[in-house]
Structure formats: C-alpha cells, structure tokens
C-alpha cells in the first residue's frame, strides 16, 4: 500500500473510532503524545498532504448537535511516521 492509501485508511479508522468509541483502535493508531482539541463524526472532502514523514489531513465535518440539529465544521489531523508506522500526533476541530 502506498503512503497515501495507508493514510486514507487510517483517516477512515480514526473517524470510525470516534463514531463508535473504539478505544482499542485509538490505542493502535494514536501516538503517545497525541493531542486533540475535539472530535468529529463524519468526514467529507478529505485532502491529504504528504510532507516526507509527516502528513496533514484536512476535511469538512458534519455531525448532530446535542439538540438534534445538524452541525458542520472542519478538522486538521497531523500524522507522523514513527518506527515505520503512521501515527496520529495531533488533531484540531472547528465547529460552525
């Protein structure tokens, strides 16, 4: 698998882990120093930028607010290749 294909799959896993509360999968793909300002629920318009051993993933998000109304936003995730594996090291989500 190419780096781009690997990162696309990891991005899907990350979003799925948020949606399903999959702590075990998060343990496998998050670096020990991972920090997230907030989590998203569905990703759209995913753009992956490879910069050597670092990748930046941008996307728009949609989610349901606590009152049931739809919400939207954007996220930026930073991934780093560590020990031959891609691990998420940071995430930032903004909500509209």
Contact map, one row per residue, 1 for C-alpha under 8 A:
111011000000000000000000000000000000000000000000000000000000000000000000000000000000000000000000
111111000000000000000000000000000000000000000000000000000000000000000000000000000000000000000000
111111100000000000000000000000000000000000000000000000000000000000000000000000000000000000000000
011111110000000000000000000000000000000000000001010000000000000000000000000000000000000000000000
111111111000000000000000000000000000000000000000000000000000000000000000000000000000000000000000
111111111100000000000000000000000000000000000000000000000000000000000000000000000000000000000000
001111111110000000000000000000000000000000000001000000000000000000000000000000000000010000000000
000111111111000000000000000000000000000000000001000000000000000000000000000000000000000000000000
000011111111100000000000000000000000000000000000000000000000000000000000000000000000000000000000
000001111111110000000000000010000000000000000000000000000000000000000000000000000000000000000000
000000111111111000000000000000000000000000000000000000001000000000000000000000000000000000000000
000000011111111100000000000000000000000000000000000000000000000000000000000000000000000000000000
000000001111111110000000100000000000000000000000000000000000000000000000000000000000000000000000
000000000111111111000000010010000000000000000000000000000000000000000000000000000000000000000000
000000000011111111100000000000000000000111100000000000000000000000000000000000000000000000000000
000000000001111111110100000000000000000010000000000000000000000000000000000000000000000000000000
000000000000111111111110110000000000000000000000000000000000000000000000000000000000000000000000
000000000000011111111100000000000000001110000000000000000000000000000000000000000000000000000000
000000000000001111111100000000000000000011000000000000000000000000000000000000000000000000000000
000000000000000111111100000000000000000000000000000000000000000000000000000000000000000000000000
000000000000000011111110000000000000000000000000000000000000000000000000000000000000000000000000
000000000000000111111111110000000000000000000000000000000000000000000000000000000000000000000000
000000000000000010001111111000000000000000000000000000000000000000000000000000000000000000000000
000000000000000000000111111100000000000000000000000000000000000000000000000000000000000000000000
000000000000100010000111111110000000000000000000000000000000000000000000000000000000000000000000
000000000000010010000111111111000000000000000000000000000000000000000000000000000000000000000000
000000000000000000000011111111000000000000000000000000000000000000000000000000000000000000000000
000000000000000000000001111111000000000000000000000000000000000000000000000000000000000000000000
000000000100010000000000111111100000000000000000000000000000000000000000000000000000011100000000
000000000000000000000000011111110100000000000000000000000000000000000000000000000000001110000000
000000000000000000000000000011111100000000000000000000000000000000000000000000000000001110000000
000000000000000000000000000001111100000000000000000000000000000000000000000000000000000010000000
000000000000000000000000000000111110000000000000000000000000000000000000000000000000000010000000
000000000000000000000000000001111111000000000000000000000000000000000000000000000000000111100000
000000000000000000000000000000001111100000000000000000000000000000000000000000000000000011100000
000000000000000000000000000000000111111000000000000000000000000000000000000000000000000001110000
000000000000000000000000000000000011111000000000000000000000000000000000000000000000000000111000
000000000000000000000000000000000001111100000000000000000000000000000000000000000000000000111000
000000000000000001000000000000000001111110000000000000000000000000000000000000000000000000011000
000000000000001001000000000000000000011111100000000000000000111000000000001000000000000000001000
000000000000001101100000000000000000001111100000000000000000111000000000000000000000000000000000
000000000000001000100000000000000000000111110000000000000000111000000000000000000000000000000000
000000000000001000000000000000000000000111111100000000000011110000000000000000000000000000000000
000000000000000000000000000000000000000001111100000000000011110000000000000000000000000000000000
000000000000000000000000000000000000000000111110000000000011000000000000000000000000000000000000
000000000000000000000000000000000000000000111111000000001111000000000000000000000000000000000000
000000000000000000000000000000000000000000001111100000001110000000000000000000000000000000000000
000100110000000000000000000000000000000000000111110000111100000000000000000000000000000000000000
000000000000000000000000000000000000000000000011111000111000000000000000000000000000000000000000
000100000000000000000000000000000000000000000001111111110000000000000000000000000000000000000000
000000000000000000000000000000000000000000000000111111110000000000000000000000000000000000000000
000000000000000000000000000000000000000000000000011111100000000000000000000000000000000000000000
000000000000000000000000000000000000000000000000011111100000000000000000000000011000000000000000
000000000000000000000000000000000000000000000000011111110000000000000000000001111000000000000000
000000000000000000000000000000000000000000000001111111111000000000000000000001110000000000000000
000000000000000000000000000000000000000000000001111001111100000000000000000111100000000000000000
000000000010000000000000000000000000000000000111100000111110000000000000001111100000000000000000
000000000000000000000000000000000000000000000111000000011111000000000000011110000000000000000000
000000000000000000000000000000000000000000111110000000001111100000000000011100000000000000000000
000000000000000000000000000000000000000000111100000000000111110000000001111000000000000000000000
000000000000000000000000000000000000000111110000000000000011111000000001111000000000000000000000
000000000000000000000000000000000000000111110000000000000001111100000111100000000000000000000000
000000000000000000000000000000000000000111000000000000000000111110000111000000000000000000000000
000000000000000000000000000000000000000000000000000000000000011111111110000000000000000000000000
000000000000000000000000000000000000000000000000000000000000001111111110000000000000000000000000
000000000000000000000000000000000000000000000000000000000000000111111000000000000000000000000000
000000000000000000000000000000000000000000000000000000000000000111111000000000000000000000000000
000000000000000000000000000000000000000000000000000000000000000111111100000000000000000000000000
000000000000000000000000000000000000000000000000000000000000000111111110000000000000000000000000
000000000000000000000000000000000000000000000000000000000000011110011111000000000000000000000000
000000000000000000000000000000000000000000000000000000000000011110001111100000000000000000000011
000000000000000000000000000000000000000000000000000000000001111000000111110000000000000000000011
000000000000000000000000000000000000000000000000000000000001110000000011111000000000000000001111
000000000000000000000000000000000000000000000000000000000111100000000001111100000000000000001110
000000000000000000000000000000000000000100000000000000001111100000000000111110000000000000111100
000000000000000000000000000000000000000000000000000000011110000000000000011111000000000000111000
000000000000000000000000000000000000000000000000000000011100000000000000001111100000000111110000
000000000000000000000000000000000000000000000000000001111000000000000000000111110000000111100000
000000000000000000000000000000000000000000000000000001111000000000000000000011111000011111000000
000000000000000000000000000000000000000000000000000011100000000000000000000001111100011110000000
000000000000000000000000000000000000000000000000000011000000000000000000000000111111111000000000
000000000000000000000000000000000000000000000000000000000000000000000000000000011111111000000000
000000000000000000000000000000000000000000000000000000000000000000000000000000001111100000000000
000000000000000000000000000000000000000000000000000000000000000000000000000000001111110000000000
000000000000000000000000000000000000000000000000000000000000000000000000000000001111111000000000
000000100000000000000000000010000000000000000000000000000000000000000000000000111101111100000000
000000000000000000000000000011100000000000000000000000000000000000000000000000111100111110000000
000000000000000000000000000011100100000000000000000000000000000000000000000011110000011111100000
000000000000000000000000000001111110000000000000000000000000000000000000000011110000001111100000
000000000000000000000000000000000111000000000000000000000000000000000000000011100000000111110000
000000000000000000000000000000000111110000000000000000000000000000000000001111000000000111111000
000000000000000000000000000000000001111000000000000000000000000000000000001110000000000001111100
000000000000000000000000000000000000111100000000000000000000000000000000111100000000000000111110
000000000000000000000000000000000000000000000000000000000000000000000000111000000000000000011111
000000000000000000000000000000000000000000000000000000000000000000000011110000000000000000001111
000000000000000000000000000000000000000000000000000000000000000000000011100000000000000000000111
